[in-house]
Amino acid sequence: MTPVNQPEDPRAKAALIARESYGRLVAILASRTSDIAAAEDVLADAFAKAMEKWPVEGIPQNPEGWLITVATNRVKDIAKSSHSRTYAGSLEDVDMPPSDSSGLNNLNPDEIPDERLRLMFACAHPALTSSIHTPLMMQTVLGFEAADIASAYLMPSATLAQRLVRAKRKIKDAGIPFTLPERADMTPRLTAVLEAVYGAYALNWDQQELDRTKDIASEATYLASVIADLLPEEPEALGLAALLAFSLARRIARQDQNSDFVPLEEQDTARWDRMLIRRGNVLLERAVKLGSPARFQLEALIQSLHMSRATTGQTDWAQIVQVYDALIQIAPTTGAAIARAAALGKAHGPEAGLRALDIVHQLANDADLNRMQPYWATKSHLLRQAGKASDAREAYEKAISLTTDSAVRSWLEKEMGR
């Protein structure tokens, strides 16, 4: 192999590839084996071999191609053993070098069609329980750990892990094809696919330290654009692509020059990406013209109203509340109700926002609310604005205890001390 003369740490490079390209590599391998678990296993073996060889031999010029080739060779080795025939799949017919010592830099993943959409639609197959569609895509295609997904879904990680294992086994045993379905079959699966892309973005988008052209949030935005191009008459596909474009447009502005967190209404609009805002508006207009409003379109509209501050200098909170009202009618969620309460507080004063939060408290599960950082952060701000300092401090302390982002936690601590 031909190492690159560079100061990069081999272990750090492997970790970076695992974070940025895991889903794409699994999709390439799984599309040929129809066995997701096997693809994950051989890719793990390839990463282990990279940890062994790269520190000694250097990082290859094409590390992703190296990993795919090593993983493919591992599949072939397993296929030759009498007790592991199920791993063989169609990789036996792939033209790969016979050993991991030759040709490892020749395979270019960028020249292989993006298999992730095929894998995502396979994960959303009607033969699988609908509740596992989105978590399965988030783990398999987008590379999230089961524990992180379980946390987002407010469920025990062990429970979700078991469900994921069963789903992967069913895909293999049922012979679910890794192909893009016909248009008539694609639409019913689209909701789960869009939810997975959105979930990946939401879990990753605030990680400022990552390269925005390569991290998972940007990959999710790319996949949303691909889906919108694939299904230009699907308003929700357009709506999601618009929503992610708007969100990514203001991502950098979430932290100031000192890396301190900046809330949306205080962000410097000069730091927002005007090109992404324009793209979001074009996509949203196309979606609206199709005349079938739904969740992602309404969420995109809310973001568009926030973006309008860049040209008008102010935020129309009353209109944002109206859109939240429509959103909750179509797709009622606790998160949307909390965001509506925050907007009500801006539009009509803190007492109005607190009354809305009281309704959320009455309707939601106490155990779930106790784990929802946005609820306590919103409540703390509204209580402070209403002059209820003691209650506000208690809510701030709860919000801080639930905050994992260090910049947001520091900001909440400063707000509590005001």
C-alpha positions in Angstrom: 0.0 0.0 0.0 1.1 3.6 -0.5 1.0 5.6 2.7 0.5 9.3 2.6 3.3 11.4 4.2 1.2 13.4 6.6 1.2 14.1 10.3 -2.3 12.6 10.9 -2.7 10.2 13.8 -3.8 6.8 12.3 -6.1 6.0 15.2 -7.7 9.5 15.0 -8.1 9.1 11.2 -9.9 5.8 11.6 -12.2 7.3 14.3 -13.0 10.2 11.9 -13.8 7.8 9.1 -16.0 5.8 11.4 -17.9 8.9 12.4 -18.2 10.4 8.9 -18.5 7.4 6.6 -19.8 4.5 8.6 -23.3 4.5 7.1 -22.0 4.8 3.6 -19.6 1.9 4.0 -22.2 -0.3 5.6 -24.6 0.5 2.9 -22.1 -0.4 0.2 -21.4 -3.8 1.8 -24.9 -4.6 2.9 -26.3 -3.9 -0.6 -24.2 -6.8 -1.9 -24.8 -9.2 1.0 -28.4 -8.4 1.9 -27.2 -9.0 5.5 -26.8 -5.8 7.5 -25.4 -7.6 10.6 -22.8 -9.3 8.5 -21.8 -6.1 6.8 -21.4 -4.4 10.2 -19.3 -7.3 11.5 -16.9 -7.3 8.6 -16.6 -3.6 8.7 -15.7 -3.8 12.4 -13.0 -6.3 11.5 -11.7 -3.9 8.9 -11.5 -1.1 11.4 -9.7 -3.4 13.8 -7.2 -4.3 11.1 -6.7 -0.6 10.3 -5.9 0.0 14.0 -3.2 -2.7 13.7 -1.7 -1.8 10.3 -2.0 2.0 9.9 0.2 3.0 12.8 2.9 0.8 11.3 2.5 1.1 7.6 0.9 4.6 7.4 -2.5 5.8 6.4 -3.4 4.7 2.9 -4.1 7.2 0.2 -7.7 6.0 0.0 -8.6 4.9 3.5 -12.3 4.2 2.8 -11.4 2.1 -0.2 -8.9 0.2 2.0 -11.6 -0.5 4.5 -14.1 -1.7 1.9 -11.6 -4.0 0.3 -10.5 -5.5 3.6 -14.1 -6.0 4.6 -14.9 -7.6 1.3 -12.0 -10.0 1.6 -13.2 -10.9 5.1 -16.6 -11.7 3.6 -14.9 -14.0 1.0 -12.9 -15.7 3.7 -16.0 -16.3 5.8 -17.9 -17.5 2.8 -15.3 -20.3 2.2 -15.9 -21.7 5.7 -18.6 -24.4 5.8 -20.4 -23.0 8.8 -20.7 -19.4 7.6 -22.3 -19.6 4.1 -24.9 -17.1 5.0 -22.4 -14.3 4.7 -21.6 -14.9 1.1 -24.3 -12.9 -0.7 -23.4 -11.5 -4.1 -20.0 -10.3 -3.0 -18.5 -13.6 -4.4 -19.1 -12.0 -7.8 -17.5 -8.6 -7.0 -14.1 -8.1 -8.6 -11.9 -7.5 -5.6 -8.2 -8.2 -5.0 -7.6 -11.7 -3.5 -5.9 -10.4 -0.4 -5.7 -7.3 1.7 -2.1 -6.6 0.6 -2.8 -5.6 -3.0 -5.0 -3.1 -4.7 -6.2 -1.6 -1.5 -5.9 2.0 -2.8 -7.7 1.3 -6.1 -11.3 1.1 -4.9 -12.9 4.5 -4.7 -16.2 4.6 -2.7 -17.1 7.9 -4.5 -17.3 6.0 -7.8 -19.8 3.5 -6.3 -23.4 4.7 -6.5 -24.7 5.9 -3.1 -26.4 2.8 -1.7 -27.8 4.5 1.4 -31.2 5.3 -0.1 -31.7 1.7 -1.2 -30.8 0.5 2.3 -33.1 3.1 3.9 -36.0 2.0 1.9 -35.2 -1.6 2.7 -35.2 -0.7 6.4 -38.7 0.9 5.9 -40.1 -2.3 4.3 -43.7 -3.0 5.4 -42.6 -6.5 6.6 -40.8 -4.8 9.5 -42.7 -3.3 12.4 -43.2 0.3 11.7 -41.9 1.5 15.0 -38.4 0.1 14.2 -38.1 1.7 10.7 -36.6 5.0 11.8 -34.3 3.7 14.6 -33.0 1.0 12.2 -32.1 3.5 9.5 -30.5 5.8 12.1 -28.2 3.1 13.3 -27.5 1.2 10.1 -27.4 3.9 7.5 -26.4 6.9 9.5 -24.1 5.3 12.0 -25.7 6.3 15.4 -25.2 4.2 18.5 -28.3 2.4 19.8 -27.9 4.2 23.1 -28.1 7.6 21.5 -31.1 6.7 19.5 -32.8 5.1 22.5 -32.2 8.3 24.5 -33.8 10.4 21.7 -36.8 8.0 21.8 -36.9 7.9 25.6 -36.6 4.2 25.8 -34.1 1.8 27.5 -31.1 1.2 25.2 -31.2 -2.6 25.8 -34.8 -2.7 24.6 -34.0 -0.9 21.4 -30.8 -2.9 20.8 -32.8 -6.1 20.9 -35.4 -4.8 18.5 -32.7 -3.7 16.1 -31.1 -7.2 16.1 -34.5 -8.8 15.4 -35.2 -6.3 12.6 -31.8 -7.0 10.9 -32.4 -10.7 11.2 -35.8 -10.4 9.6 -34.4 -8.4 6.6 -32.0 -11.2 6.0 -34.4 -14.1 6.6 -37.2 -12.6 4.5 -34.9 -11.7 1.7 -36.0 -8.1 1.6 -34.5 -6.6 -1.5 -32.0 -3.7 -1.3 -33.5 -1.8 -4.2 -35.4 1.4 -4.7 -39.1 0.4 -4.7 -41.5 1.4 -7.5 -43.1 4.8 -7.1 -46.4 3.3 -5.8 -44.5 1.4 -3.1 -42.1 4.2 -2.3 -44.5 6.7 -1.0 -45.8 4.6 1.9 -42.3 4.1 3.1 -41.3 7.8 2.6 -42.4 9.0 6.1 -40.0 6.6 7.9 -37.1 7.5 5.6 -37.7 11.3 6.1 -38.0 10.8 9.9 -34.6 9.0 9.9 -32.9 11.7 7.9 -34.4 14.4 10.2 -33.5 12.4 13.3 -29.9 12.1 12.2 -29.7 15.9 11.6 -31.4 16.8 14.9 -29.0 14.6 16.9 -25.8 15.9 15.2 -26.4 19.4 13.9 -25.0 21.4 16.9 -21.6 19.7 16.9 -19.7 22.8 15.9 -16.3 21.2 16.0 -17.0 19.0 12.9 -16.3 19.9 9.3 -19.7 21.1 8.1 -19.0 19.6 4.7 -18.5 16.1 6.0 -20.3 15.6 9.3 -23.5 13.6 9.8 -25.7 16.7 9.8 -24.4 17.8 6.4 -24.7 14.2 5.2 -28.4 14.3 6.3 -28.9 17.5 4.5 -27.4 16.0 1.4 -29.6 12.9 1.6 -32.7 15.1 2.1 -31.7 16.9 -1.1 -31.3 13.6 -3.0 -34.7 12.4 -1.8 -36.3 15.7 -2.9 -34.7 15.4 -6.3 -35.8 11.8 -6.5 -39.4 12.6 -5.6 -40.0 16.2 -6.7 -43.8 15.9 -6.4 -43.7 14.8 -2.8 -44.3 17.9 -0.7 -42.9 16.5 2.5 -39.6 15.5 0.8 -39.3 19.1 -0.4 -40.3 20.3 3.1 -37.6 18.3 4.9 -35.0 19.5 2.4 -36.1 23.1 3.1 -36.2 22.6 6.8 -32.6 21.3 6.9 -31.3 24.0 4.6 -32.7 26.7 6.9 -31.3 25.0 10.0 -27.9 24.5 8.6 -27.9 28.1 7.4 -27.7 29.4 10.9 -25.6 26.6 12.5 -22.4 28.6 12.7 -24.2 31.5 14.4 -25.2 29.3 17.3 -21.8 30.1 18.9 -20.0 33.4 19.0 -16.3 34.0 18.4 -15.6 32.8 22.0 -17.5 29.6 21.3 -20.3 30.7 23.7 -23.8 29.6 22.9 -26.1 32.2 21.2 -29.9 31.6 21.3 -31.7 32.0 18.0 -33.3 35.4 18.6 -29.9 36.9 19.5 -27.9 35.4 16.7 -26.0 37.7 14.3 -27.9 37.4 11.0 -24.9 38.4 9.1 -23.4 35.0 9.9 -26.3 33.1 8.4 -25.7 31.4 5.1 -27.7 33.4 2.5 -27.3 30.7 -0.2 -28.8 28.0 2.1 -31.6 30.4 3.0 -32.5 31.0 -0.6 -32.4 27.3 -1.3 -34.7 26.6 1.6 -37.2 29.2 0.4 -37.2 27.8 -3.1 -37.8 24.3 -1.8 -40.5 25.5 0.5 -42.3 27.4 -2.2 -42.3 24.3 -4.4 -43.8 22.3 -1.6 -46.5 24.8 -0.8 -47.6 24.9 -4.4 -48.3 21.2 -4.2 -51.1 22.0 -1.8 -50.7 19.2 0.8 -49.4 20.8 4.0 -47.8 18.5 6.6 -45.3 18.4 9.4 -42.0 19.1 7.7 -43.4 21.9 5.5 -44.8 23.6 8.6 -41.6 23.2 10.5 -39.8 24.6 7.5 -42.2 27.6 7.4 -41.4 28.3 11.1 -37.7 28.3 10.3 -38.4 30.6 7.3 -40.2 33.1 9.5 -37.2 33.1 11.8 -34.9 33.6 8.8 -37.0 36.7 7.7 -35.3 38.6 10.6 -32.3 38.8 8.3 -34.2 41.2 6.0 -36.9 42.7 8.3 -34.9 43.1 11.4 -37.6 41.5 13.6 -39.4 38.2 14.3 -43.1 37.8 13.8 -43.8 35.7 16.9 -47.6 35.9 16.5 -47.4 34.3 13.1 -45.0 31.7 14.4 -47.5 30.8 17.1 -50.2 30.4 14.4 -48.0 28.0 12.4 -47.3 26.0 15.6 -51.1 25.8 16.1 -51.4 24.3 12.6 -48.4 21.9 13.2 -49.9 20.6 16.5 -53.2 19.9 14.7 -51.4 17.8 12.1 -48.5 16.3 14.1 -49.0 16.8 17.8 -45.8 16.2 19.8 -44.6 17.3 23.2 -41.6 19.1 21.6 -43.9 21.2 19.3 -46.1 22.1 22.2 -43.1 23.3 24.2 -41.8 25.3 21.3 -45.3 26.8 20.9 -45.3 27.8 24.6 -41.9 29.6 24.1 -43.3 31.4 21.1 -46.4 32.4 23.0 -44.2 33.9 25.7 -42.5 36.0 23.1 -45.7 37.1 21.4 -48.1 37.6 24.4 -45.9 37.6 27.5 -44.5 35.0 29.9 -47.8 34.3 31.7 -49.3 33.1 28.4 -46.3 30.9 27.8 -46.5 29.4 31.3 -50.2 28.6 30.9 -49.3 26.8 27.7 -46.6 24.8 29.5 -49.1 23.9 32.2 -51.3 22.3 29.6 -48.2 20.4 28.3 -47.6 19.2 31.9 -51.2 18.0 32.2 -51.1 16.1 29.0 -47.6 14.6 29.0 -46.1 11.8 31.1 -44.3 13.1 34.1 -41.4 10.7 33.7 -40.9 11.9 30.1 -41.1 15.6 31.0 -38.5 15.1 33.8 -36.1 14.0 31.1 -36.9 16.7 28.5 -34.4 19.5 28.7 -36.3 21.9 26.4 -39.3 21.8 28.8 -37.2 22.9 31.8 -35.1 25.4 29.8 -38.3 27.0 28.4 -40.0 27.0 31.8 -37.0 28.6 33.5 -36.9 31.5 31.1 -40.6 32.1 31.3 -40.6 32.0 35.1 -37.7 34.5 35.3 -39.4 36.9 32.9 -42.6 36.6 35.0 -40.6 37.6 38.1 -40.8 34.3 39.8 -37.1 34.1 40.7 -37.2 31.1 43.2 -39.2 28.9 40.8 -37.1 30.0 37.9 -33.8 29.0 39.7 -35.2 25.5 40.4 -36.2 25.1 36.8 -32.8 26.3 35.6 -31.0 23.8 37.9 -33.2 21.0 36.4 -32.5 22.2 32.8 -28.7 22.4 33.5 -28.7 18.9 34.9 -30.2 17.6 31.6 -28.0 19.6 29.3 -25.2 17.6 27.6 -23.9 20.5 25.4 -21.2 22.3 27.4 -21.8 25.6 25.6 -25.5 25.5 26.3 -24.9 24.5 29.8 -22.6 27.5 30.4 -25.2 29.8 28.9 -27.9 28.4 31.2 -25.7 28.9 34.2 -25.1 32.5 33.2 -28.9 33.0 32.7 -29.6 31.6 36.1 -27.2 34.0 37.7 -28.8 37.1 36.0 
